[in-house]
């Protein structure tokens, strides 16, 4: 490798990791707030509330979305669950949009990496976008198409035995299932969600009591871990790609793609191109903010950058998920509606900000290459606090402090109490989370009897404290 290329790669990594360092505390704090909301704000059957195509349904969808996870795929999966249960298409799209654009961690990241003007455009634009989309869908929605798709979706899932995870709305898997006291079998997408459900069932007392118990913090730790597991790839990819784009994409490429100068046409073209680049960039949710910094540094207009930030719900991998869930027709419909809405809102934001005189001045700031990222400043202290809190939550989760149950079901590995079904084998007593697991053990005891029947000593003591 020639020296200049090595220098370029190192500089790309310096910028990418520098961006990540700059925004780390914002992402961590945002995910913690999201985890607290997810754990303590009950998800009473949202679909009932989101069934009507009216302002109240739309507002609730937006608020629910803003209070939920920030992963594009998670948002789409939960949207599918709501749609299946009867939520109106407009409200499902609004929910998905809010949960990827109006969330705390994204707002903090935009504020730090792009500035307050972009944050205002993101929040105000997010609301305008949902309104524009609702009007477009209202005018163009082939009503019977969506009813037909909903029927097909329910029928297909019924035939394949697909059930939604009751805690997060994503697709449940056979290996994470349990039978309730009422004889109903529930399926979960992961061990984490199954554990969350069990805790919900086991916990008593309001959220204040929970916050002062290990059990409450254990739940938050479990949720926090799940939030990270959904977005970490997007986040790291976005930061690393942005470094390489800033260093290696020459200015003439941006000049060829984006018109320069003033005027409505330039604004409109930039907004459309911003969305088009987002579709093919493959970077979802949080990862597209550092990428937007690269575009902004390339001299793309405000409209283009903000439209790009909006467009994480129509990247190619996400479009493929729509296709799998709803078929080609609905995927193309969603792509069309979102594309027009996102480009139009980006354009609108620039025009509005021009009138108000608050379009940020590109020439004023340092370029990414001129910045030094690692210094003893407020970022360092905030990151330190964020990492310590992160460590605390993961420690609570790993040690199982306050986790329900002091015994481990040898079949599925879940924690359980001694009031669950149990049996003695080779002088050792085992407890199970469900009769199904107990039956599996009885059929092949040799396969499971090597598992320690109790959770580690420290977990036991804590469990006794908690109960």
Residue pairs with C-beta under 8 A, 6 or more apart in sequence:
1 9
8 247
8 248
11 243
11 247
11 369
12 240
12 243
12 244
12 246
12 247
12 248
13 240
13 243
14 243
14 373
15 242
15 243
15 246
15 247
15 368
15 369
15 373
16 239
16 240
16 241
16 242
16 243
16 244
16 290
17 239
17 243
17 373
18 243
18 368
18 371
18 373
18 374
19 113
19 239
19 242
19 243
19 290
19 293
19 368
19 373
20 235
20 236
20 239
20 290
21 373
21 374
21 379
21 383
22 112
22 113
22 373
22 379
23 108
23 109
23 112
23 113
23 289
23 290
24 383
24 386
24 387
25 379
25 382
25 383
25 385
25 386
26 105
26 108
26 109
26 111
26 112
27 105
27 108
27 109
27 235
27 286
28 386
28 387
28 389
28 390
29 104
29 105
29 108
29 382
29 386
30 70
30 103
30 104
30 105
30 106
30 107
30 108
30 109
31 70
31 105
31 224
31 227
31 228
31 231
32 220
32 224
32 389
32 390
32 393
33 104
33 105
34 67
34 68
34 69
34 70
34 103
34 104
34 105
34 227
35 220
35 223
35 224
35 227
35 393
36 220
37 67
37 68
38 67
38 68
38 69
38 223
38 227
39 196
39 216
39 219
39 220
39 223
40 207
40 210
41 67
43 167
45 85
46 60
46 64
46 82
46 87
47 81
47 82
47 85
47 86
47 87
48 85
48 86
49 57
49 60
50 57
50 60
50 61
50 64
50 82
50 87
50 88
50 91
50 92
50 95
51 57
51 86
51 87
51 88
51 91
52 88
52 91
53 88
53 90
53 91
53 138
57 88
57 90
57 91
58 90
58 91
58 94
58 130
58 134
60 91
61 87
61 90
61 91
61 92
61 94
61 95
61 98
62 94
62 95
62 97
62 98
62 102
62 127
62 130
63 98
64 95
64 98
64 99
65 75
65 94
65 95
65 96
65 97
65 98
65 99
65 100
65 102
66 98
66 99
66 102
66 103
68 74
68 75
68 78
68 95
68 99
68 103
69 75
69 78
69 99
69 103
69 168
69 227
69 230
70 99
70 100
70 103
70 105
70 106
70 227
70 231
70 285
70 286
71 100
71 227
71 230
71 231
71 234
71 284
71 285
72 100
72 234
72 284
72 285
72 312
72 313
72 315
72 318
73 230
73 284
73 317
73 318
73 321
74 99
74 168
74 170
74 230
75 95
75 96
75 99
75 100
75 313
76 96
76 313
76 318
76 321
76 322
76 325
77 168
77 169
77 170
77 171
77 321
78 95
78 99
78 168
78 169
78 170
79 92
79 93
79 95
79 96
80 153
80 169
80 325
80 326
81 164
81 169
81 170
82 91
82 92
82 95
82 169
83 89
83 92
83 150
83 153
84 150
84 153
84 154
84 157
84 164
86 150
87 95
89 137
89 141
89 146
90 133
90 134
90 137
90 138
90 141
93 133
93 137
93 334
93 337
93 338
94 130
94 133
94 134
96 313
97 126
97 129
97 130
97 133
97 313
98 126
98 130
100 106
100 284
100 285
100 312
100 313
101 122
101 126
101 129
101 309
101 310
101 312
102 122
102 123
102 126
102 127
105 286
106 122
106 285
106 286
106 289
107 119
107 122
107 123
109 286
109 289
110 118
110 119
110 122
110 289
110 309
111 118
111 119
113 289
113 290
113 292
113 293
114 289
114 292
114 293
114 296
114 305
115 360
117 302
117 353
117 358
117 359
117 360
118 292
118 305
118 306
118 309
118 360
120 358
121 302
121 306
121 349
121 353
122 306
122 309
122 310
124 349
125 306
125 310
125 345
125 346
125 348
125 349
126 310
128 345
128 348
128 349
129 310
129 341
129 342
129 345
132 341
132 344
132 345
133 337
133 338
133 341
136 337
136 340
136 341
137 337
140 337
142 333
145 329
145 330
145 333
146 330
149 326
149 327
149 329
149 330
152 327
153 325
153 326
156 162
157 163
162 171
162 172
163 171
163 172
163 186
163 187
164 170
164 171
164 172
165 171
165 172
165 187
165 188
165 189
165 190
165 193
166 186
166 188
166 197
167 188
167 193
167 194
167 196
167 197
167 200
168 189
168 193
168 226
170 189
170 193
171 189
172 186
172 187
172 188
172 189
173 187
173 188
173 189
173 190
174 187
175 412
176 187
176 188
176 189
176 190
176 191
176 193
176 194
176 412
177 185
177 186
177 187
177 188
177 436
178 185
178 186
178 188
178 194
178 197
178 198
178 412
178 414
178 433
178 434
178 436
179 185
179 186
179 434
179 435
179 436
180 186
185 436
186 197
188 194
188 197
190 226
191 412
191 413
191 414
192 222
192 223
192 225
192 226
192 229
193 226
194 414
195 222
195 403
195 404
195 414
195 415
196 219
196 222
196 223
196 226
198 404
198 405
198 414
198 415
198 433
199 215
199 218
199 219
199 222
199 403
199 404
202 404
202 405
203 210
203 215
203 216
203 219
203 404
205 213
207 216
209 216
210 216
210 219
211 217
213 402
213 466
214 396
214 401
214 402
214 462
214 465
214 466
215 402
215 403
215 404
215 466
216 402
217 393
217 396
217 401
217 402
218 396
218 397
218 400
218 401
218 402
218 403
220 393
221 393
221 394
221 396
221 397
222 397
224 390
224 393
224 394
224 397
225 393
225 394
225 397
231 285
231 286
234 283
234 284
234 285
234 286
234 287
235 286
235 287
236 287
237 282
237 283
237 287
238 283
238 286
238 287
238 288
238 289
238 290
238 291
239 287
239 290
241 281
241 283
241 287
241 290
241 291
242 290
242 291
242 293
242 294
243 290
243 368
245 291
245 294
246 293
246 294
246 297
246 368
246 369
247 369
249 294
249 298
251 298
251 299
253 298
254 295
254 298
254 299
254 300
255 299
257 273
257 277
258 269
258 270
258 273
258 298
258 299
258 300
258 301
258 304
259 265
259 266
259 269
259 270
260 266
260 299
264 347
264 351
266 301
267 301
267 303
267 347
267 350
267 351
268 303
268 343
268 347
270 300
270 301
270 303
270 304
270 307
270 346
270 350
271 301
271 303
271 304
271 307
271 342
271 343
271 344
271 346
271 347
271 350
272 307
272 343
273 300
273 304
274 295
274 300
274 303
274 304
274 305
274 306
274 307
274 308
274 311
274 343
274 346
275 307
275 308
275 310
275 311
275 314
275 339
275 342
275 343
275 346
277 295
277 308
278 288
278 307
278 308
278 310
278 311
278 312
278 314
278 315
278 342
279 311
279 314
279 315
279 316
279 319
279 335
279 339
280 315
280 316
281 288
281 291
281 315
282 315
282 316
282 317
283 291
283 312
283 315
284 312
284 315
284 317
284 318
285 312
288 308
288 309
288 311
288 312
289 309
291 308
292 305
292 308
292 309
293 368
294 368
295 304
295 305
295 308
296 305
296 362
297 367
297 368
299 362
301 350
302 349
302 350
302 353
302 359
302 360
303 346
303 347
303 349
303 350
304 346
306 345
306 346
306 349
306 350
307 342
307 343
307 345
307 346
307 347
308 346
310 342
310 345
310 346
311 338
311 339
311 342
312 318
313 338
314 334
314 335
314 338
314 339
314 342
319 331
319 334
319 335
322 330
322 331
322 334
322 335
323 331
326 334
350 359
353 359
374 380
395 401
396 402
399 458
399 459
399 462
400 415
400 455
400 456
400 458
400 459
400 462
400 463
401 459
401 462
402 462
402 463
402 466
403 415
403 455
403 459
403 462
403 463
404 415
404 416
404 417
404 463
405 414
405 415
405 416
405 417
405 420
405 431
405 455
405 463
406 415
406 417
406 418
406 454
406 455
406 459
406 460
406 463
406 464
407 415
407 416
407 417
407 418
407 420
407 430
407 431
407 453
407 454
407 455
408 414
408 415
408 416
408 451
408 452
408 453
408 454
408 455
409 415
409 416
409 420
409 430
409 431
409 432
409 433
409 437
410 430
410 432
410 441
410 448
410 449
410 451
410 453
411 432
411 437
411 438
411 440
411 441
411 448
412 433
412 437
413 451
414 433
415 455
416 431
416 432
416 433
417 431
418 431
420 431
420 432
420 433
420 434
421 431
421 432
421 434
421 435
421 438
422 429
422 430
422 431
422 432
422 438
423 429
423 430
423 438
423 441
423 442
424 430
425 441
425 445
425 449
426 449
428 449
428 453
429 453
430 441
430 448
430 449
430 453
431 453
432 438
432 441
440 448
441 448
454 460
455 463
